Every structure is written in structure tokens, then in C-alpha cells.
Amino acid sequence: MSDGSNLLEVTGLEVHFPIKRGLLMDRTVGHVRAVDGVDLTVARGQTYGLVGESGCGKSTLGRALLRLEEPTAGRVLFDGIDVGALKPEALRKLRPRMQMVFQDPLSSLDPRQSVESLLVEPLRVHGLSAQDRDEYGKDSAASYLAKAAAMLEVVGLPRSAMSRYPHEFSGGQRQRIGIARAIVLNPDLVIADEPVSALDVSVQAQVINLLEDLQDLLGLTYLVIAHDLAVVRHISDTVGVMYLGRLVEEAPSDRLYERPLHPYTIALMSAIPIPDPEVEDRRERILLRGDLPSPANPPSGCRFHTRCPYRQPTRCDTEVPELRELPGVDEAQPGGRTHRVACHWAEEIANGRITVNDPGLVVEPIR
């Protein structure tokens, strides 16, 4: 049963892509396990940040939640509704409540459509919400235009931009248009897939601040997918770390950054520069060697064991760790949020009983 405080609940989600061979590509010889058993919840009105290396499956997960990619297995509950069980017409009616902001605004905005057309089209397809009809009147071309212009102003663009085309704007302005298109239908959930990675650093903070302002103004719930740990820390209430299709750690944002428990998260955090020269010179940085293994042939046991500095062959090579809360190490956080980690030896690593020992890994002072 769905918890009313959670807008999104995901259980055992899998997205596998078949590998085809043969003259007619009619023989399946394996699967790419892009997402392989993910459980997470997103509280209403909160921001869940999802981080990980390129190729870990975080973008595929975001698309699968909206059924832009069909899940292979698992369950997605949106406000108590089983999204995977919906027929096409029922799914179409649910679409206005779930929207997405894509990574590259230049490729996600049709260059042949003006800004007016881009913002009015969703309204023509789905119509105005009951709340918008009270403000803008019944569905009509004039009410659609008024709503679109209002959304442009909300994201910080003038009404004069309505007649222009995507190529006439800067990257930051295009992303604002993409955000306006996502919120024009008054959604409850917005999935932002790398919303600032294609932007200049000077513009990134402006877009992140805009997303936070919109959350306060419209009561939005966010799932933010990113690889920039600083961005995720700034905007997120809860952070999940993905590695090779699975969540390996999840905790309230401040707790995760102050005390990471999974070896992979520890390595990621060690790469974040600290703006204090004395602290930066003294601390050690963990440099992982090797690339992310192929999701078509993931390692047995713990998927991180091929790169893990704390690897213990007795369990890591053969036994899959479950994502669990740590008794005696973790404490429940405000709102019932807890610190979960998928590591056999998290307690021992946390208290220093297991230290870095992998010859395939380098631990060195940061210069």
C-alpha cells in the first residue's frame, strides 16, 4: 500500500535491453542490464538526487519511471497509481502530472517550432487544469496563449520571446524554455535529467536557483539526475548513489556528504575539492582504476568488487549485498529518512576495522 507522504514509490525496477544477433537480428544472445533492481521513494514536495558515473543507468531509470522506456520488471507507484498497469489512454491522462526536463535543450526543443508553439502544444493536447480554468477561462487559443506567456515570465523570460525560435537563445535561456514547457501543465513530479550539465558554470547556479524557486512556488516534487556532486548537494533533500544499474547508497543529503559509508561513495566524495588549502593538502584522494564494467556482463557478487579498495574476496566476489539500514551505525533522520547502504562490510569500514588494501587502487595526497 502506498504511503500518502510519498509521491513516488519504486520497487524492484528493472530495464533490460536485448542484445540481438543473426542475419535478421531475431536471436537474443544476452541483455544489457541498464537498471537491475532499484527500490526508492520520493517524498511529496521533496527533491531526490540521483548520482553516479556515466553508464550507471540513472537516465534510463528516470525515463522508465515515466514509461518513456518500458520497464522489464518491477513496480512504479505514482500517488498510489500503478503506472506500469495503465492502459495507453489512462497513461495519457496521467502524463500532465509527470513531466521531464531533458539534458540538452537544443536537441529536446524542435527547431522548427517557435517558443509559443512549444508551450501551447501540451495545452492543446491535454487542456488546461481545473485550477488554470479558474484563472484563464475555458480551453481556447487565447487561454492557452495567456498560460504559456505566464509560464515564460515565471522562468524569467519576457513575453516577447514567444515569437522566437530555440536557436535564437543562449543555452541557459533554452533550458528555461524547457523548464517552462515541463511546468506548463501544472505537474506534481518533474524528473530533471542532468538539467545543468550542458550549461556554462556561470549559468548553472541560476538554473538551480530557478528550480528551487519553482518548487516553493508550485509545490513540485523533483527527481534530479546528475553527476555533479556539488549540484546534487545544493538542491537535494535525499541522495541516492547508483553503480552499474543498482543503488549502492541512499541517505539524507547532509548525512551522505558528511559520512559516506559505501566504498564507491567514499571515492566519489574524495574527488570533491575543498576550498581550504590546509585541509585539501592533508586529505587523501582515492583514485579508482579501471572503467565501469559492462552492464551486459556485470561482475558476480558485489558489482563494485572489481574496483573496490576494501574488497574482501570471502564475500564480495560471490555474495550480492542488499541495500540495508545499519543498526548501531545509522540513526533515523527527520521525517523517517534513513541511511541505507549495499555493502557487506559497511560497519567495519565505518569503524576502521577494514582499511584500503586493493593493489589496483591508488591512495595519494591531493596536490
Secondary structure, 3 states (H helix, E strand, C coil): CCCCCEEEEEEEEEEEEEEEECCCCCEEEEEEEEEEEEEEEEECCCEEEEECCCCCCHHHHHHHHCCCCCCCEEEEEECCEEHHHCCHHHHHHHHHHEEEECCCHHHHCCCCCCHHHHHHHHHHHHCCCHHHHHHHCCCCHHHHHHHHHHHHHHCCCCHHHHHCCHHHCCHHHHHHHHHHHHHCCCCCEEEEECCCCCCCHHHHHHHHHHHHHHHHHHCCEEEEEECCHHHHHHHCCEEEEEECCEEEEEEEHHHHHHCCCCHHHHHHHHCCCCCCHHHHHHCEEEECCCCCCCCCCCCCCCCCCCCCCCCCHHHHCCCCCCCEECCCCCCCCHHHCCCEECCCCHHHHHCCCCCCCCCCCEEEECC
